[in-house]
Amino acid sequence: MNILGTHRSVTQRLRLTADRQLGAGDFFWHTWRTARDRDRPVLFHPDTTSPDWDEGEMTGTSLNDIRIAAIRYAHWYRTHGVRPSTHVGVFTRDGLYGLIHHIAITALGAVAVHCNPHMAIGTAAEYFRRTRTTVLVGDTDLLAGCAESWSLPEAAPDRPLLTKDIARLDETAPLPPAPLTGFPYRHRPDDLVMISHSSGTTGRPKAPVFTHASFFNGKRERLWTFPSLRSDRMLTALPHSHSAGISYLSMALMLGIPTLLLDAADGASAARAVNRFHPTFVLGFPLTLAEIDPSLITPEAARHIHTWNGMGDASHERHIRPLTALGSRRDGGKELAGSAYVDGLGSSEMGMVLFKQVFTPQSAGFGRLIGRPVKAVQDAAVLDERGLPLPDGEAGLLGVRTPSITPGYWDDPALGKESLRGGYFLTGDVVRRESDGLWYHLDRTPDVIRAADGPVYSLPLEEVVLLTTGALDAAVVAVDDPGAPGAQQPAAVVLFGGDSGAAPGHGGASPQELLDRCNDALAGHGLAPLSALVIAADRGGLPVGPTGKVLKRQLREAHQDLLGRPAEAGTAHRGQRLPSA
């Protein structure tokens, strides 16, 4: 627990902790009233579209700067008809704009509808339409793309949408001539404050809703445990349109942590940001952290790092170990070489990370270990299809009880009820709990491979494939089993960091050699063998969604008949060799 030597004093954090009105819809205004350093720069936001964004002076934004901008934006919104419960869309690549607009929208009692700027434009336009967004601010090209989609009769919104370029709004929005009445809005616990879509890896992105109380659940206790010493600096490469991005930025503001918002979520940009900002802890979704090349981080920058935070999907050992070799951490009053990797499993519907496991250079147990439930989880269980608890050691559906769960989905209220089983909310994950109380993540329910002799879970296989091949990324997916109609077999798609199809670091190993090595390693772990291995030529061969999750649905469609046709270049089948040249 952090008590002394923090950016916010004990008294200030006690005031926030004891404030029962404090919630997700008004966290900023309570923070501003509590803080005594309102002019200190706290958020740093480089323009990553500039080639030299990590050079020169990096000016910051203070709480007072955010307050003035939020009041200007709120005044513009109110003069354009935004009232409590109005749905206001935010569609921008600029993370700082997105955050301040979120603060302004919720301060009016309205609902912020966030959309990832990397979402396919037609999908984004449909998302804003079905969430009944009436005002939309965003980047010029993104707004134009939505307008083009809405011009189609079948895609037209039910009511006219007011759109405004977000940069132009910032340039022209004036301060109100008098204080805004009823501002900031006084929220009730169940007031809707945000809609932030799911990753959409299994189809159309869902639209979970977040309330004033539920989305703040778990944050109050973290006012005392989140890294917030005066030496701490945070780098977040999370998508700032995502609920996780908003959540961690709210923690940064409440605790006064100097934070760099990185709009570019690729590993190379993250490494540049580490070198420029010297953060002590770095946040990102697993793919961003996996793409970071530790050799690109300077020794001076590396020595400051004590923690990496991955969240959403759990991370692989192949990606964790290179990062924990950097930096140092304190444990029991001792300075130890190497940093920690806090691996968190969560989902949009849960509103926060549900399971947490800390890995260090000394860690030995990986194998999809996700640790134990966090304190905000009241109960977690491994369930069968009927919702009955399963004994330790058996794989089943993950059910949780926690007040942070979304109250439902905006466009599909029945879906939330369908996710309940025996009083538990089903997260869509397949897990296993061992007798020592540790949990393991085995799969997402749509990705389980239905083999002829029983289910095969893809994530433990991916762990072995990544370690064996040294690939940057990999996915194990179901393909049709020609020998058993209606059944499936596992096949791996791997992507290496180079541009060629050969495997760097493996002496140009062929797909067949890699497949054989993987199957030998899988056998050693008592896991099912792969039926095939495909080397993706580029990221298009192993596609990811806007949050960096592999689109396994697309891979299943692309490789469904893989075993029913001769192995092509870059592909190997088990038991089927390519003819020699």
Buried (B, 14 or more C-beta within 10 A) or exposed (E): EBEEEBBBBEEBBBBBEEBEEBBBBBBBBBBBEBBEBBEBBBBBBBEBEEEEBBEEEBEBBBBBBBBEBBBBBBBBBBEEEBEEEBBBBBBBBBBBBBBBBBBBBBBBBBBBBBBBBBBBBBBBBBBBBBBBBBBBBBBEEBBBBBEEBBEEEEBEBEEEBBBBBBBEBBEEBEEBEEEBEEBBBEBEEEBBBBBBBBBBBBEBBBBBBBBBBBBBBBBBBBBBEBBBBEEBBBBBBBBBBBBBBBBBBBBBBBBBBBBBBBBBBBBEBBBBBBBBBBBBBBBBBBBBBBBBEBEBBEEEBBEBBBBBBBBBBBBBBBBBBBBBEBBBBEEEEEEBEBBBBBBBBBBBBBBBBBBBBBBBBEBEEBEBBBBBBBEBBEEBBBBBEEBEBBEEEEBBBBBBEBEBBBBBBBBBEEBBEEBEBEEBBBBBBBBBBEEEEBBBBBBBEEBBBEBEEEBBBBBBBBBBBBBBBBBBBBBBBBBBBBEEEEBBBBBBBBBBBEEEBBBBEBEEBBBBBBBBBBBEBBEEEEBBBBBBBBBBBEEEBBBBBBBBBBBBBBBBEBBBEBBEEEBEEBBBBBEEEBEEE
